């Protein structure tokens, strides 16, 4: 495993906040206690070793990886990359952070736009992202870490992506440069409505995200909408397993979905771009 100098200069010890160095096998901080974090053979580092296994399960990660690998969300990935290219166009080797990176589908795409770091509390997800990057020859840094305690110095990132994960606005503001941008991904009102029509007698439209930034300045909104045809029970099951409906649907309603060989449903993703500054002088 290798870690670029750009990533090393941005990383800080999650325990004491000191700078870090890497010897090819372990990450060491330069603080008095020399905290050490070993690299896993699969190419990631656990920077939250005291945190019990959490986040998405290995089964959920496999389901999402399988489904996303079919390209159903390719338009959303293209839109995110397009926004990153737009806002980072004048920057040399920008640092991009995927906060809540999951299995790395969007993280590895962002590697085309600069130096990218993916953080998630799910070890299974981070491992999947690191393995996928290695297979494809992508230079991406992956670590287990919480969104509310990112192992990064203040003003070290040019862009933070927060796609379908909790929005830790204060922490994102801390790690973003003054001219940095935050991209928040949210479900549009019709997202997966076709799926919900099968599962529920009275499906409802999605409500807007309740945790959108309050003190940051909204720069742009972009919406990705299309209808996809999902063929095969395996892909339909994979989609269902990666949604919150999986955990709150009755066996009778699950059976309706399991009986399908084809599902048509809406993909409706809202991308909101925020600037760290709120329009007032930074004082």
C-alpha positions, 0 to 999 in steps of 0.5 A, a space after each residue: 500500500 502507498 499513500 501519496 504525499 498530498 494525502 499524508 499532508 492532509 491527514 491528522 491523527 484522530 486521537 491527538 490531532 498530530 501530523 502523520 507519516 507512513 512507513 509502507 505498513 503502518 501510519 504513525 502520528 508525530 505526537 508524544 504517544 506515537 499512535 499507530 494504525 496498521 494498513 490492512 492487506 486489502 489496502 485500507 487503514 482503520 482510523 477508528 479502531 476503538 469503534 465497534 464494527 458498524 455501518 453497512 454489513 458485508 451483505 449490504 455492501 455486496 448487494 450495493 456493489 452488485 447493483 451499482 456495478 450494473 450502471 443504473 446510477 451511472 448518470 448520477 456518478 457522471 453528474 457528480 464528476 461533472 460538478 467536481 470538474 466544474 468547481 475544481 477546474 482552476 486547482 492543481 491536484 485538489 483534495 477530494 473527500 467522500 464522507 460516507 463513501 460506502 463501497 467506493 462507487 462514487 469515490 473511485 469515479 472522483 479519482 479522475 478529478 484529483 486526489 481522493 479520500 474515502 471515509 466510512 465507518 463500515 469496514 466491509 464497505 471501505 475494504 470493498 472500495 479499496 479492493 475495487 480501486 486496486 483492481 482498476 488501478 485507481 489511486 484512492 485512499 480509504 480509511 475507516 473513520 466517522 463523518 463527525 471526526 474526520 482524520 483531516 486537518 482544518 482547511 485541507 480539502 477542496 471538495 467534500 462529497 456527502 452522498 446519501 449519508 448523514 450531513 455533518 455540516 460543522 465537520 465538513 466546514 472545518 475540513 474545507 478550504 475557504 473556497 472549498 465546496 460541499 456536494 450533498 446528494 439527496 433522494 428526489 421526491 420520486 426516487 424509487 417510486 416504482 419500487 415503493 408502488 410494488 411494496 406498498 398500497 399507498 406509496 408516498 413521495 420522498 420528503 426533502 432532506 432534513 439535515 441540509 446545511 444551514 450556514 453554508 451558501 447554496 451555489 447550485 442545484 442539479 437534478 438527475 432523473 430517469 426511469 430504469 428497467 431492472 431485469 432479473 430477480 437478483 438485481 431487483 433483490 440487490 436494489 431492495 437490500 440497499 434501501 432503508 425499506 429493506 428493514 421496515 417491510 413486512 414479509 407479505 410485501 417482500 413477497 410481492 417484490 420477490 415475485 417480479 422478474 422485471 421492475 421499472 422505477 424512477 431514479 431521482 437524485 438531487 445534487 446540491 452544491 454549497 460553498 463554505 462561506 455564507 456570503 459574509 466576511 470570514 472573521 
